[in-house]
Amino acid sequence: MTKIIVEVDSDLADLVPKFLANRQKDLLKIGDAIDRADNSALLIIGHNMKGVGGGYGFDEVTELGKRIEAAAKSGDQAELREQLTQYKEYLANVEVRYV
């Protein structure tokens, strides 16, 4: 997959590494919640992703959060797994450029 370039305000440079580390933790939480079929936890995780992504310039995190939240509401386990895969791919390929 091609690198995904995200331009982030240089004022946020000190915060972005922790932000991305927390997104990696999301992957573990999502995978665990899917394995337990804990849609309540997935709703919360998806909702939180919607809230944090755009604030740092990571709009795709917001979009993935929306899709995870919607899949959790409908109980669509296959869709949740698909979104987890997409989230993993996104985080593996995102590259930050400070502007």
C-alpha positions as CSV (number, residue, x, y, z in Angstrom):
1,M,0.0,0.0,0.0
2,T,1.2,3.5,-0.7
3,K,2.1,5.8,2.1
4,I,-0.8,8.0,3.3
5,I,0.5,11.5,3.9
6,V,-1.2,13.5,6.6
7,E,-0.2,17.1,7.0
8,V,-0.3,18.2,10.6
9,D,0.3,21.7,12.1
10,S,3.8,21.8,13.5
11,D,2.4,23.2,16.7
12,L,1.0,19.7,17.4
13,A,4.4,17.9,16.8
14,D,4.9,17.1,20.5
15,L,1.4,15.6,20.7
16,V,1.2,13.5,17.6
17,P,3.5,10.6,18.7
18,K,1.2,10.0,21.7
19,F,-1.9,10.4,19.6
20,L,-0.6,7.7,17.2
21,A,0.5,5.4,20.1
22,N,-3.1,5.7,21.4
23,R,-4.5,4.7,18.0
24,Q,-2.3,1.6,18.1
25,K,-3.9,0.8,21.5
26,D,-7.3,1.2,19.8
27,L,-6.4,-1.7,17.5
28,L,-5.9,-4.0,20.5
29,K,-9.1,-2.8,22.2
30,I,-11.1,-3.2,19.0
31,G,-9.8,-6.7,18.3
32,D,-10.5,-7.7,21.9
33,A,-14.0,-6.2,21.9
34,I,-14.8,-8.0,18.6
35,D,-13.6,-11.3,20.0
36,R,-15.8,-10.8,23.0
37,A,-18.7,-9.5,20.8
38,D,-18.8,-6.5,23.1
39,N,-20.7,-4.1,20.9
40,S,-21.0,-1.6,23.8
41,A,-17.2,-1.2,24.0
42,L,-17.0,-0.9,20.2
43,L,-19.6,1.9,20.2
44,I,-17.5,3.8,22.7
45,I,-14.3,3.2,20.9
46,G,-15.8,4.2,17.5
47,H,-17.4,7.3,19.1
48,N,-14.1,8.4,20.6
49,M,-12.3,7.9,17.3
50,K,-14.8,10.1,15.7
51,G,-14.0,12.8,18.2
52,V,-10.2,12.8,18.2
53,G,-9.2,12.2,14.5
54,G,-10.2,15.5,13.0
55,G,-8.7,17.5,15.8
56,Y,-5.2,16.4,14.8
57,G,-5.8,16.3,11.1
58,F,-6.4,12.5,10.9
59,D,-9.7,12.7,9.2
60,E,-9.6,9.0,8.2
61,V,-9.5,8.1,11.9
62,T,-12.8,10.0,12.3
63,E,-14.3,8.2,9.3
64,L,-13.2,4.7,10.5
65,G,-14.7,5.6,13.9
66,K,-18.0,6.4,12.3
67,R,-18.0,3.1,10.4
68,I,-17.0,1.1,13.6
69,E,-19.7,2.8,15.6
70,A,-22.3,2.1,12.9
71,A,-21.3,-1.6,12.6
72,A,-21.4,-2.0,16.4
73,K,-24.9,-0.5,16.5
74,S,-26.1,-3.0,13.9
75,G,-24.1,-5.9,15.3
76,D,-22.3,-6.6,12.0
77,Q,-19.3,-8.6,13.1
78,A,-18.0,-9.0,9.6
79,E,-18.0,-5.3,9.0
80,L,-16.3,-4.7,12.3
81,R,-13.5,-7.0,11.3
82,E,-13.2,-5.3,8.0
83,Q,-13.0,-1.9,9.6
84,L,-10.3,-3.2,12.0
85,T,-8.3,-4.4,9.0
86,Q,-8.7,-1.0,7.3
87,Y,-7.6,0.7,10.5
88,K,-4.5,-1.4,10.8
89,E,-3.6,-0.7,7.2
90,Y,-4.1,3.0,7.6
91,L,-2.0,3.2,10.7
92,A,0.7,1.1,9.1
93,N,0.9,3.4,6.1
94,V,0.3,6.8,7.5
95,E,3.1,9.3,7.4
96,V,3.0,12.6,9.2
97,R,4.4,15.8,7.6
98,Y,4.5,18.8,9.7
99,V,3.6,22.1,8.1
